[in-house]
Amino acid sequence: MGAEPVVDLSSSAQPAGARASTVSRMVVPAVEVLRDGRTVPFLDARPTLSSARCSWPGIALQNYSVPAVLIPRHEHPEHFLHLVLSGTVTYEVRTRGRYFRFTSCPGSLFLLPRGTVDEVNWQGPTQRVAVALHPRALTKALEQTAHEADVELTEHWNLIDKHVSALLLEMKADLEDGCPAGELYGESLVNTLAVYLLQRYAVRRITPAVYKRGLPAARLKRVIDYIAENLDENITLSQLANIAGMSSHYFSELFKQSTGHAPHHYVLLKRIERAKEYLSSPRLSITDAALSSGFQNPSQFARVFRQVEGMTPSQFRADYVTRPTR
């Protein structure tokens, strides 16, 4: 793909917040298709897991367990990804006047550009993840594509790509864990997926520039101050990138170079630090400490706190707050 362009981010680069007015929120409410002129769910079955509750911008992810099923002719209005989690099953595809017959296995993928029309007949039960990806999730991922209305992807059936599979499985795991970082981690995963698709599966493949030496001090301070002032709010990757004045991909790369942490991990650690301050006050309940620190509920807070600190919030309060002073 050629040498990667290297960019030295200096004070003369695009000012913080300059892109904020051009970035609009991308909403994909569910994995849907067009059939007979109507928008309908991709599958009639109810998903066992959905990203709707976490409101990730630019993507809808749903998990299904279904028996043998014929999915009638339909069109995909968004870019479409489909990962088989279990089920070694024969399936038949009719698309663009062609006929294919494949056997799925765990890890089998579809990657279909928006506008693809197909019919699929699954001849046995499967568990699968289906994803609808907004075109702007691709174009806004990098500075090189921000001016484009769409990026054309190549069509793939029965694809094996462990990188794509790992990202989709990590999204599924974050949903199952209750999205402890809010939108931030899911949005980071979506952006990572978008950059990978641009590099690997765009008709005109795009190589990201490489920024070096981290964020300039002034931009880093603005981002860190914003995080500190908004820990109890739903912080998003797009917000932080806008403050830094760059795409989400470059911001994530430079922020990690500067702090040693990915943005979502940094925010989680700061929320734990804030929670420990609240737990030091016996006047606040553990629930109050959790919610005031930006966690969605006490059970999520307790799980993350234990992962980071090696003890529960109650144990922390007992060991470090109520211990008699000498």
DOGU-527041 format. One record per residue (C-alpha): x negated, y, z; residue number from 1; residue in one letter. Coordinates in Angstrom, 1 decimal, always signed. Layout:
# DOGU-527041
{rec {X; Y; Z}; NUM; 'A'}
...
This chain:
# DOGU-527041
{rec {+0.0; +0.0; +0.0}; 1; 'M'}
{rec {-3.0; +2.3; -0.1}; 2; 'G'}
{rec {-4.8; +4.3; +2.5}; 3; 'A'}
{rec {-2.7; +5.9; +5.3}; 4; 'E'}
{rec {-2.7; +9.7; +5.2}; 5; 'P'}
{rec {-4.1; +11.2; +8.4}; 6; 'V'}
{rec {-2.6; +14.4; +9.8}; 7; 'V'}
{rec {-4.3; +16.5; +12.5}; 8; 'D'}
{rec {-1.4; +18.0; +14.4}; 9; 'L'}
{rec {-2.4; +21.6; +15.3}; 10; 'S'}
{rec {-0.6; +24.6; +16.7}; 11; 'S'}
{rec {+0.2; +25.7; +13.2}; 12; 'S'}
{rec {+2.4; +22.6; +12.6}; 13; 'A'}
{rec {+6.2; +22.8; +12.5}; 14; 'Q'}
{rec {+7.3; +24.7; +15.7}; 15; 'P'}
{rec {+9.3; +22.8; +18.3}; 16; 'A'}
{rec {+13.0; +22.7; +17.7}; 17; 'G'}
{rec {+12.6; +23.7; +14.0}; 18; 'A'}
{rec {+14.3; +20.5; +12.8}; 19; 'R'}
{rec {+17.1; +20.5; +15.5}; 20; 'A'}
{rec {+19.6; +22.4; +13.3}; 21; 'S'}
{rec {+19.1; +19.9; +10.4}; 22; 'T'}
{rec {+19.7; +16.7; +12.5}; 23; 'V'}
{rec {+23.3; +15.6; +12.9}; 24; 'S'}
{rec {+24.5; +12.7; +15.0}; 25; 'R'}
{rec {+25.0; +9.5; +12.9}; 26; 'M'}
{rec {+28.0; +7.5; +14.0}; 27; 'V'}
{rec {+28.5; +3.9; +12.9}; 28; 'V'}
{rec {+31.4; +2.7; +15.1}; 29; 'P'}
{rec {+31.3; -1.0; +14.1}; 30; 'A'}
{rec {+30.0; -3.4; +11.5}; 31; 'V'}
{rec {+32.6; -2.9; +8.8}; 32; 'E'}
{rec {+33.1; -3.7; +5.1}; 33; 'V'}
{rec {+35.3; -2.5; +2.3}; 34; 'L'}
{rec {+37.9; -5.0; +1.0}; 35; 'R'}
{rec {+40.7; -4.1; -1.3}; 36; 'D'}
{rec {+40.1; -0.4; -0.8}; 37; 'G'}
{rec {+40.4; -0.6; +3.0}; 38; 'R'}
{rec {+37.7; -0.5; +5.7}; 39; 'T'}
{rec {+38.0; -3.7; +7.8}; 40; 'V'}
{rec {+35.8; -5.6; +10.3}; 41; 'P'}
{rec {+33.0; -7.7; +8.8}; 42; 'F'}
{rec {+34.4; -10.7; +10.6}; 43; 'L'}
{rec {+37.9; -11.4; +11.9}; 44; 'D'}
{rec {+36.4; -12.8; +15.1}; 45; 'A'}
{rec {+35.9; -10.6; +18.2}; 46; 'R'}
{rec {+32.2; -9.9; +18.8}; 47; 'P'}
{rec {+30.7; -11.4; +22.0}; 48; 'T'}
{rec {+28.4; -8.3; +22.3}; 49; 'L'}
{rec {+28.6; -4.9; +20.7}; 50; 'S'}
{rec {+26.4; -1.7; +20.7}; 51; 'S'}
{rec {+29.5; +0.5; +20.9}; 52; 'A'}
{rec {+29.2; +0.8; +24.6}; 53; 'R'}
{rec {+25.7; +2.2; +24.4}; 54; 'C'}
{rec {+26.4; +4.6; +21.5}; 55; 'S'}
{rec {+23.2; +4.1; +19.6}; 56; 'W'}
{rec {+23.0; +6.7; +16.8}; 57; 'P'}
{rec {+22.8; +5.4; +13.2}; 58; 'G'}
{rec {+23.5; +1.7; +13.9}; 59; 'I'}
{rec {+26.2; -0.8; +14.9}; 60; 'A'}
{rec {+25.1; -4.2; +16.2}; 61; 'L'}
{rec {+27.5; -7.0; +17.0}; 62; 'Q'}
{rec {+26.9; -10.6; +18.1}; 63; 'N'}
{rec {+29.3; -13.4; +17.0}; 64; 'Y'}
{rec {+29.8; -17.1; +17.5}; 65; 'S'}
{rec {+32.0; -18.4; +14.7}; 66; 'V'}
{rec {+33.0; -21.7; +13.2}; 67; 'P'}
{rec {+32.8; -22.5; +9.5}; 68; 'A'}
{rec {+34.2; -19.5; +7.7}; 69; 'V'}
{rec {+34.8; -18.0; +4.3}; 70; 'L'}
{rec {+34.1; -14.3; +4.2}; 71; 'I'}
{rec {+36.1; -13.0; +1.2}; 72; 'P'}
{rec {+34.6; -10.6; -1.4}; 73; 'R'}
{rec {+33.7; -7.3; +0.2}; 74; 'H'}
{rec {+31.4; -4.3; -0.2}; 75; 'E'}
{rec {+28.9; -3.0; +2.4}; 76; 'H'}
{rec {+29.3; +0.7; +3.0}; 77; 'P'}
{rec {+26.1; +0.8; +5.1}; 78; 'E'}
{rec {+22.8; -1.0; +4.8}; 79; 'H'}
{rec {+23.4; -4.5; +6.2}; 80; 'F'}
{rec {+21.3; -6.8; +8.2}; 81; 'L'}
{rec {+22.3; -10.3; +9.4}; 82; 'H'}
{rec {+20.3; -12.7; +11.6}; 83; 'L'}
{rec {+21.2; -16.3; +12.3}; 84; 'V'}
{rec {+20.5; -17.1; +15.9}; 85; 'L'}
{rec {+21.7; -20.7; +15.9}; 86; 'S'}
{rec {+23.2; -23.1; +13.3}; 87; 'G'}
{rec {+21.5; -25.1; +10.6}; 88; 'T'}
{rec {+24.3; -24.7; +8.1}; 89; 'V'}
{rec {+24.7; -24.7; +4.3}; 90; 'T'}
{rec {+26.2; -21.5; +2.9}; 91; 'Y'}
{rec {+27.1; -20.3; -0.5}; 92; 'E'}
{rec {+26.7; -16.7; -1.8}; 93; 'V'}
{rec {+28.4; -15.1; -4.8}; 94; 'R'}
{rec {+27.1; -11.6; -5.7}; 95; 'T'}
{rec {+26.6; -9.6; -8.8}; 96; 'R'}
{rec {+27.8; -12.5; -11.0}; 97; 'G'}
{rec {+25.3; -14.8; -9.4}; 98; 'R'}
{rec {+25.7; -17.9; -7.3}; 99; 'Y'}
{rec {+23.3; -19.1; -4.5}; 100; 'F'}
{rec {+23.3; -22.0; -2.2}; 101; 'R'}
{rec {+21.1; -21.9; +0.9}; 102; 'F'}
{rec {+20.7; -23.7; +4.2}; 103; 'T'}
{rec {+20.4; -21.4; +7.2}; 104; 'S'}
{rec {+18.1; -21.9; +10.2}; 105; 'C'}
{rec {+17.5; -19.8; +13.3}; 106; 'P'}
{rec {+15.7; -16.7; +12.0}; 107; 'G'}
{rec {+17.4; -16.6; +8.6}; 108; 'S'}
{rec {+18.1; -13.0; +7.6}; 109; 'L'}
{rec {+20.1; -11.1; +5.0}; 110; 'F'}
{rec {+18.9; -7.6; +4.1}; 111; 'L'}
{rec {+21.5; -6.0; +1.8}; 112; 'L'}
{rec {+21.4; -2.4; +0.5}; 113; 'P'}
{rec {+24.6; -0.4; +1.0}; 114; 'R'}
{rec {+26.9; -0.9; -2.0}; 115; 'G'}
{rec {+26.2; -4.7; -2.2}; 116; 'T'}
{rec {+29.3; -6.7; -3.1}; 117; 'V'}
{rec {+29.4; -10.4; -2.1}; 118; 'D'}
{rec {+31.4; -13.3; -0.9}; 119; 'E'}
{rec {+29.9; -15.9; +1.6}; 120; 'V'}
{rec {+31.2; -19.3; +2.5}; 121; 'N'}
{rec {+29.7; -20.7; +5.7}; 122; 'W'}
{rec {+30.2; -24.5; +5.9}; 123; 'Q'}
{rec {+29.5; -24.9; +9.6}; 124; 'G'}
{rec {+29.4; -23.0; +13.0}; 125; 'P'}
{rec {+26.8; -20.3; +13.6}; 126; 'T'}
{rec {+25.8; -17.7; +16.1}; 127; 'Q'}
{rec {+24.7; -14.5; +14.4}; 128; 'R'}
{rec {+23.9; -10.9; +14.8}; 129; 'V'}
{rec {+25.3; -8.5; +12.3}; 130; 'A'}
{rec {+24.0; -4.9; +11.9}; 131; 'V'}
{rec {+25.2; -1.9; +9.9}; 132; 'A'}
{rec {+22.5; +0.8; +9.4}; 133; 'L'}
{rec {+23.4; +4.4; +8.5}; 134; 'H'}
{rec {+21.4; +5.7; +5.5}; 135; 'P'}
{rec {+20.3; +8.7; +7.5}; 136; 'R'}
{rec {+18.7; +6.3; +10.0}; 137; 'A'}
{rec {+16.2; +5.6; +7.3}; 138; 'L'}
{rec {+15.7; +9.1; +5.8}; 139; 'T'}
{rec {+15.3; +10.8; +9.2}; 140; 'K'}
{rec {+12.8; +8.3; +10.4}; 141; 'A'}
{rec {+9.8; +10.1; +8.8}; 142; 'L'}
{rec {+8.9; +13.6; +7.7}; 143; 'E'}
{rec {+8.2; +12.2; +4.2}; 144; 'Q'}
{rec {+11.9; +11.1; +3.8}; 145; 'T'}
{rec {+13.7; +13.8; +5.7}; 146; 'A'}
{rec {+14.6; +15.7; +2.6}; 147; 'H'}
{rec {+16.1; +12.7; +0.8}; 148; 'E'}
{rec {+19.8; +11.8; +0.9}; 149; 'A'}
{rec {+19.2; +8.0; +0.8}; 150; 'D'}
{rec {+16.4; +5.5; +0.4}; 151; 'V'}
{rec {+17.0; +2.4; -1.8}; 152; 'E'}
{rec {+16.3; -0.9; -0.2}; 153; 'L'}
{rec {+15.6; -4.2; -2.0}; 154; 'T'}
{rec {+18.1; -7.0; -1.7}; 155; 'E'}
{rec {+17.1; -10.2; +0.2}; 156; 'H'}
{rec {+19.0; -13.4; +1.0}; 157; 'W'}
{rec {+17.8; -16.2; +3.3}; 158; 'N'}
{rec {+14.8; -14.0; +4.3}; 159; 'L'}
{rec {+12.4; -14.9; +7.1}; 160; 'I'}
{rec {+10.8; -11.9; +8.7}; 161; 'D'}
{rec {+9.7; -12.3; +12.3}; 162; 'K'}
{rec {+9.2; -8.5; +12.8}; 163; 'H'}
{rec {+12.8; -7.7; +11.9}; 164; 'V'}
{rec {+14.1; -10.6; +13.9}; 165; 'S'}
{rec {+12.1; -9.5; +17.0}; 166; 'A'}
{rec {+13.5; -6.0; +16.8}; 167; 'L'}
{rec {+17.1; -7.2; +16.4}; 168; 'L'}
{rec {+16.7; -9.7; +19.3}; 169; 'L'}
{rec {+15.2; -6.9; +21.5}; 170; 'E'}
{rec {+18.3; -4.7; +20.7}; 171; 'M'}
{rec {+20.5; -7.6; +21.7}; 172; 'K'}
{rec {+18.5; -8.1; +25.0}; 173; 'A'}
{rec {+18.8; -4.4; +25.8}; 174; 'D'}
{rec {+22.6; -4.6; +25.3}; 175; 'L'}
{rec {+22.8; -7.6; +27.5}; 176; 'E'}
{rec {+20.7; -5.8; +30.2}; 177; 'D'}
{rec {+23.2; -2.9; +30.2}; 178; 'G'}
{rec {+20.9; -0.4; +28.4}; 179; 'C'}
{rec {+19.0; +0.8; +31.5}; 180; 'P'}
{rec {+17.3; +3.6; +29.6}; 181; 'A'}
{rec {+20.6; +4.8; +28.1}; 182; 'G'}
{rec {+20.4; +5.6; +24.4}; 183; 'E'}
{rec {+16.7; +6.2; +24.5}; 184; 'L'}
{rec {+15.3; +2.7; +24.2}; 185; 'Y'}
{rec {+17.9; +1.5; +21.6}; 186; 'G'}
{rec {+17.3; +4.6; +19.5}; 187; 'E'}
{rec {+13.6; +3.9; +19.7}; 188; 'S'}
{rec {+14.1; +0.4; +18.4}; 189; 'L'}
{rec {+16.4; +1.7; +15.6}; 190; 'V'}
{rec {+13.7; +4.1; +14.6}; 191; 'N'}
{rec {+11.0; +1.4; +14.7}; 192; 'T'}
{rec {+13.2; -0.8; +12.5}; 193; 'L'}
{rec {+13.8; +2.0; +10.0}; 194; 'A'}
{rec {+10.1; +2.8; +9.7}; 195; 'V'}
{rec {+9.4; -0.9; +9.1}; 196; 'Y'}
{rec {+12.1; -1.2; +6.4}; 197; 'L'}
{rec {+10.7; +1.9; +4.7}; 198; 'L'}
{rec {+7.2; +0.3; +4.6}; 199; 'Q'}
{rec {+8.2; -3.2; +3.7}; 200; 'R'}
{rec {+11.5; -3.2; +1.9}; 201; 'Y'}
{rec {+12.1; +0.2; +0.3}; 202; 'A'}
{rec {+12.1; +0.1; -3.6}; 203; 'V'}
{rec {+9.6; +2.9; -3.3}; 204; 'R'}
{rec {+7.6; +1.9; -0.3}; 205; 'R'}
{rec {+6.5; +4.7; +2.1}; 206; 'I'}
{rec {+3.5; +4.7; +4.3}; 207; 'T'}
{rec {+3.7; +6.8; +7.4}; 208; 'P'}
{rec {+1.1; +9.5; +8.0}; 209; 'A'}
{rec {-1.1; +8.9; +11.1}; 210; 'V'}
{rec {-1.2; +11.7; +13.7}; 211; 'Y'}
{rec {-4.2; +11.7; +16.1}; 212; 'K'}
{rec {-5.1; +13.0; +19.5}; 213; 'R'}
{rec {-1.6; +13.1; +20.9}; 214; 'G'}
{rec {+0.8; +16.0; +21.4}; 215; 'L'}
{rec {-0.6; +19.5; +21.7}; 216; 'P'}
{rec {-0.5; +20.5; +25.4}; 217; 'A'}
{rec {+2.3; +23.2; +25.0}; 218; 'A'}
{rec {+4.6; +20.8; +23.2}; 219; 'R'}
{rec {+3.9; +18.0; +25.7}; 220; 'L'}
{rec {+4.7; +20.3; +28.6}; 221; 'K'}
{rec {+8.0; +21.3; +26.9}; 222; 'R'}
{rec {+9.0; +17.7; +26.5}; 223; 'V'}
{rec {+8.0; +16.7; +30.1}; 224; 'I'}
{rec {+9.8; +19.7; +31.6}; 225; 'D'}
{rec {+12.9; +18.9; +29.7}; 226; 'Y'}
{rec {+12.8; +15.3; +30.9}; 227; 'I'}
{rec {+12.3; +16.4; +34.5}; 228; 'A'}
{rec {+15.3; +18.8; +34.3}; 229; 'E'}
{rec {+17.6; +16.3; +32.7}; 230; 'N'}
{rec {+16.9; +13.0; +34.3}; 231; 'L'}
{rec {+20.5; +12.6; +35.4}; 232; 'D'}
{rec {+21.7; +13.2; +31.8}; 233; 'E'}
{rec {+21.7; +10.9; +28.8}; 234; 'N'}
{rec {+18.3; +11.8; +27.2}; 235; 'I'}
{rec {+17.9; +10.7; +23.6}; 236; 'T'}
{rec {+14.9; +10.2; +21.4}; 237; 'L'}
{rec {+16.2; +12.7; +18.9}; 238; 'S'}
{rec {+16.4; +15.4; +21.6}; 239; 'Q'}
{rec {+12.8; +14.9; +22.7}; 240; 'L'}
{rec {+11.6; +14.8; +19.1}; 241; 'A'}
{rec {+13.4; +18.0; +18.3}; 242; 'N'}
{rec {+11.8; +19.7; +21.2}; 243; 'I'}
{rec {+8.4; +18.6; +19.9}; 244; 'A'}
{rec {+9.4; +19.7; +16.4}; 245; 'G'}
{rec {+8.8; +16.4; +14.5}; 246; 'M'}
{rec {+10.4; +13.1; +13.5}; 247; 'S'}
{rec {+11.2; +10.5; +16.1}; 248; 'S'}
{rec {+8.5; +8.2; +14.8}; 249; 'H'}
{rec {+5.6; +10.6; +15.1}; 250; 'Y'}
{rec {+6.9; +12.0; +18.4}; 251; 'F'}
{rec {+7.0; +8.4; +19.9}; 252; 'S'}
{rec {+3.4; +7.7; +18.6}; 253; 'E'}
{rec {+2.0; +10.9; +19.9}; 254; 'L'}
{rec {+3.8; +10.9; +23.2}; 255; 'F'}
{rec {+2.5; +7.5; +24.0}; 256; 'K'}
{rec {-1.0; +8.6; +23.1}; 257; 'Q'}
{rec {-0.6; +11.6; +25.5}; 258; 'S'}
{rec {+1.0; +9.8; +28.4}; 259; 'T'}
{rec {+0.2; +6.1; +28.0}; 260; 'G'}
{rec {+3.9; +5.3; +28.0}; 261; 'H'}
{rec {+6.6; +5.0; +25.3}; 262; 'A'}
{rec {+9.3; +7.7; +25.8}; 263; 'P'}
{rec {+11.9; +5.3; +27.2}; 264; 'H'}
{rec {+9.5; +3.8; +29.7}; 265; 'H'}
{rec {+8.3; +7.2; +30.8}; 266; 'Y'}
{rec {+11.9; +8.3; +31.5}; 267; 'V'}
{rec {+12.6; +5.1; +33.4}; 268; 'L'}
{rec {+9.5; +5.6; +35.6}; 269; 'L'}
{rec {+10.5; +9.2; +36.3}; 270; 'K'}
{rec {+14.0; +8.1; +37.2}; 271; 'R'}
{rec {+12.6; +5.6; +39.7}; 272; 'I'}
{rec {+10.3; +8.3; +41.1}; 273; 'E'}
{rec {+13.4; +10.6; +41.5}; 274; 'R'}
{rec {+15.4; +7.8; +43.1}; 275; 'A'}
{rec {+12.7; +7.1; +45.6}; 276; 'K'}
{rec {+12.8; +10.8; +46.7}; 277; 'E'}
{rec {+16.6; +10.5; +47.1}; 278; 'Y'}
{rec {+16.2; +7.2; +49.0}; 279; 'L'}
{rec {+13.9; +9.0; +51.5}; 280; 'S'}
{rec {+17.0; +10.9; +52.7}; 281; 'S'}
{rec {+19.3; +8.9; +54.9}; 282; 'P'}
{rec {+22.1; +11.3; +54.1}; 283; 'R'}
{rec {+22.4; +9.9; +50.5}; 284; 'L'}
{rec {+23.8; +6.5; +49.8}; 285; 'S'}
{rec {+22.0; +4.1; +47.4}; 286; 'I'}
{rec {+24.8; +4.6; +44.9}; 287; 'T'}
{rec {+24.3; +8.4; +45.1}; 288; 'D'}
{rec {+20.6; +8.0; +44.6}; 289; 'A'}
{rec {+21.2; +5.8; +41.6}; 290; 'A'}
{rec {+23.7; +8.0; +39.8}; 291; 'L'}
{rec {+21.8; +11.3; +40.6}; 292; 'S'}
{rec {+18.7; +9.7; +39.1}; 293; 'S'}
{rec {+20.3; +8.9; +35.8}; 294; 'G'}
{rec {+21.2; +5.3; +36.2}; 295; 'F'}
{rec {+24.7; +4.2; +35.0}; 296; 'Q'}
{rec {+25.6; +2.1; +38.0}; 297; 'N'}
{rec {+24.1; +0.7; +41.2}; 298; 'P'}
{rec {+23.6; -2.8; +39.9}; 299; 'S'}
{rec {+21.6; -1.6; +36.9}; 300; 'Q'}
{rec {+19.6; +0.7; +39.3}; 301; 'F'}
{rec {+18.8; -2.2; +41.6}; 302; 'A'}
{rec {+17.7; -4.4; +38.8}; 303; 'R'}
{rec {+15.3; -1.8; +37.3}; 304; 'V'}
{rec {+14.1; -0.7; +40.7}; 305; 'F'}
{rec {+13.1; -4.2; +41.6}; 306; 'R'}
{rec {+11.3; -4.7; +38.3}; 307; 'Q'}
{rec {+9.3; -1.6; +38.8}; 308; 'V'}
{rec {+8.7; -1.6; +42.6}; 309; 'E'}
{rec {+8.9; -5.3; +43.4}; 310; 'G'}
{rec {+11.7; -4.8; +46.0}; 311; 'M'}
{rec {+15.3; -3.7; +46.2}; 312; 'T'}
{rec {+16.3; -0.1; +46.9}; 313; 'P'}
{rec {+17.6; -1.2; +50.3}; 314; 'S'}
{rec {+14.2; -2.8; +51.1}; 315; 'Q'}
{rec {+12.4; +0.3; +50.0}; 316; 'F'}
{rec {+14.5; +2.4; +52.3}; 317; 'R'}
{rec {+14.0; +0.0; +55.2}; 318; 'A'}
{rec {+10.3; -0.3; +54.7}; 319; 'D'}
{rec {+9.3; +3.3; +53.9}; 320; 'Y'}
{rec {+12.0; +5.5; +55.4}; 321; 'V'}
{rec {+13.3; +4.0; +58.6}; 322; 'T'}
{rec {+9.9; +2.8; +59.8}; 323; 'R'}
{rec {+9.2; +4.3; +63.2}; 324; 'P'}
{rec {+6.6; +7.1; +63.1}; 325; 'T'}
{rec {+3.7; +7.0; +65.5}; 326; 'R'}
